[in-house]
């Protein structure tokens, strides 16, 4: 790990990192999170019976939209030209959870980790919003970056903690 934080200057003031001298490269980031919900709530999703509409479809759109607005939400993030965003949902009936995964790509001077994390978080919050009337026990958990590649720091893969 680096021994300094790049978003602070020598005086400790917040700053946006200067990436102007960096070379552009292909960047990718993959993030995941889960949302735990009651089995009956999961059935509402599967049977497309939510009053507000298609929960997964709307959550996917919300995540894609949020990806494009990450720099507006997180003060020191650079605005990026995103070349790909995909958001996938995998339902686990046995554990009554939905795993949400985002993949974000760009070619640029800085990575897309925050965009991928924002995508899964907003997708999960959208699921919560659409179903909170029937299940206030929903829990969003285990949000993490699982892969990033590109740039000077190269490849990173998440290792499950035991």
C-alpha positions as CSV (number, residue, x, y, z in Angstrom):
1,X,0.0,0.0,0.0
2,X,1.1,3.5,-0.6
3,X,2.1,5.5,2.4
4,X,0.3,8.6,1.4
5,X,-3.2,9.5,0.4
6,X,-3.4,11.0,-3.1
7,X,-6.5,13.1,-2.5
8,X,-4.7,15.4,0.0
9,X,-2.0,17.9,-0.6
10,X,1.0,18.5,1.6
11,X,-1.0,20.7,3.9
12,X,-3.8,18.2,4.3
13,X,-6.3,20.0,2.1
14,X,-8.5,17.9,-0.2
15,X,-7.6,18.0,-3.9
16,X,-8.5,16.2,-7.1
17,X,-5.6,14.1,-8.3
18,X,-3.8,15.5,-11.3
19,X,-3.9,12.7,-14.0
20,X,-2.9,14.9,-16.9
21,X,0.5,13.3,-17.3
22,X,-0.8,9.7,-17.1
23,X,-1.1,7.6,-20.2
24,X,-4.5,6.4,-21.2
25,X,-5.1,2.7,-20.9
26,X,-8.0,0.2,-20.9
27,X,-9.6,0.1,-17.5
28,X,-12.1,-2.4,-16.0
29,X,-13.6,-2.7,-12.6
30,X,-16.0,-5.3,-11.3
31,X,-18.0,-4.8,-8.0
32,X,-20.5,-6.9,-6.1
33,X,-22.9,-6.6,-3.3
34,X,-25.9,-8.6,-2.0
35,X,-29.3,-7.8,-0.7
36,X,-30.9,-10.1,1.8
37,X,-34.7,-10.2,1.8
38,X,-37.6,-12.3,3.0
39,X,-38.5,-15.4,0.9
40,X,-41.9,-13.9,0.2
41,X,-40.3,-10.7,-1.1
42,X,-38.0,-12.7,-3.4
43,X,-41.2,-14.4,-4.8
44,X,-42.7,-10.9,-5.5
45,X,-39.6,-10.1,-7.6
46,X,-39.6,-13.5,-9.4
47,X,-43.3,-13.3,-10.2
48,X,-43.1,-9.6,-11.3
49,X,-45.8,-8.7,-8.8
50,X,-44.2,-5.5,-7.3
51,X,-46.6,-2.6,-7.5
52,X,-43.9,-0.3,-8.7
53,X,-43.0,-2.5,-11.7
54,X,-40.1,-4.7,-12.8
55,X,-37.8,-4.5,-9.8
56,X,-34.7,-6.0,-11.5
57,X,-35.1,-4.1,-14.7
58,X,-35.6,-0.8,-12.9
59,X,-32.7,-1.5,-10.5
60,X,-30.4,-2.3,-13.5
61,X,-31.3,1.1,-15.1
62,X,-30.8,2.9,-11.9
63,X,-27.3,1.4,-11.5
64,X,-26.4,2.3,-15.1
65,X,-27.6,5.9,-14.6
66,X,-25.7,6.1,-11.3
67,X,-22.5,4.9,-12.9
68,X,-22.6,7.9,-15.3
69,X,-23.2,10.3,-12.4
70,X,-20.4,9.0,-10.0
71,X,-18.3,12.2,-10.4
72,X,-21.3,14.2,-9.3
73,X,-21.9,12.1,-6.2
74,X,-18.3,11.6,-5.0
75,X,-16.6,14.9,-4.7
76,X,-13.0,14.0,-5.9
77,X,-13.9,11.5,-8.6
78,X,-12.9,12.5,-12.2
79,X,-15.7,12.6,-14.8
80,X,-15.1,9.7,-17.1
81,X,-16.2,8.6,-20.5
82,X,-17.7,5.2,-19.8
83,X,-17.5,2.6,-22.6
84,X,-19.4,-0.2,-21.0
85,X,-21.7,-0.8,-18.0
86,X,-23.4,-4.1,-17.3
87,X,-25.3,-5.1,-14.2
88,X,-26.2,-8.7,-13.5
89,X,-28.5,-10.1,-10.8
90,X,-28.3,-13.6,-9.5
91,X,-31.0,-14.9,-7.2
92,X,-30.1,-17.5,-4.5
93,X,-33.4,-18.9,-3.2
94,X,-31.8,-21.0,-0.5
95,X,-30.2,-18.0,1.2
96,X,-33.0,-15.6,0.1
97,X,-30.4,-13.2,-1.4
98,X,-29.8,-11.4,-4.6
99,X,-26.2,-10.9,-5.7
100,X,-25.6,-7.8,-7.8
101,X,-22.5,-7.5,-10.0
102,X,-21.4,-4.6,-12.1
103,X,-18.8,-4.4,-14.8
104,X,-17.6,-1.0,-15.9
105,X,-15.0,-0.3,-18.6
106,X,-13.3,2.8,-20.0
107,X,-10.2,3.9,-21.8
108,X,-8.7,6.7,-19.8
109,X,-6.2,8.0,-17.3
110,X,-7.9,6.9,-14.1
111,X,-9.8,3.8,-13.1
112,X,-13.5,3.0,-12.8
113,X,-13.6,1.4,-9.4
114,X,-15.9,4.0,-7.9
115,X,-18.2,3.8,-10.8
116,X,-18.6,0.0,-10.4
117,X,-19.1,0.3,-6.6
118,X,-21.7,3.1,-7.2
119,X,-23.5,0.9,-9.7
120,X,-24.1,-2.0,-7.4
121,X,-24.9,0.2,-4.4
122,X,-27.6,2.2,-6.3
123,X,-29.0,-1.0,-7.8
124,X,-29.4,-2.5,-4.3
125,X,-30.9,0.7,-3.0
126,X,-33.4,0.7,-5.8
127,X,-34.4,-2.9,-5.0
128,X,-34.9,-1.7,-1.4
129,X,-36.9,1.3,-2.4
130,X,-39.2,-0.7,-4.7
131,X,-40.0,-3.3,-2.0
132,X,-39.7,-1.4,1.3
133,X,-43.5,-1.4,1.7
134,X,-43.6,-5.2,2.0
135,X,-40.2,-5.9,3.6
136,X,-38.4,-3.4,5.8
137,X,-36.0,-6.2,7.0
138,X,-34.0,-6.1,3.7
139,X,-30.3,-5.7,4.3
140,X,-27.6,-4.6,1.8
141,X,-24.3,-6.2,2.5
142,X,-20.8,-7.1,1.4
143,X,-20.2,-4.4,-1.1
144,X,-16.8,-4.8,-2.5
145,X,-14.5,-4.4,-5.5
146,X,-13.8,-7.8,-6.8
147,X,-11.5,-6.9,-9.7
148,X,-9.8,-4.0,-11.3
149,X,-7.3,-3.9,-14.1
150,X,-5.5,-1.2,-16.1
151,X,-3.2,1.7,-15.3
152,X,0.0,1.7,-13.4
153,X,-1.1,-0.4,-10.5
154,X,-2.3,-3.2,-12.8
155,X,-4.5,-6.2,-11.7
156,X,-6.2,-6.5,-8.4
157,X,-8.4,-9.4,-7.4
158,X,-10.4,-9.6,-4.2
159,X,-9.7,-12.5,-1.9
160,X,-12.4,-13.7,0.4
161,X,-11.6,-13.1,4.0
162,X,-11.9,-16.1,6.3
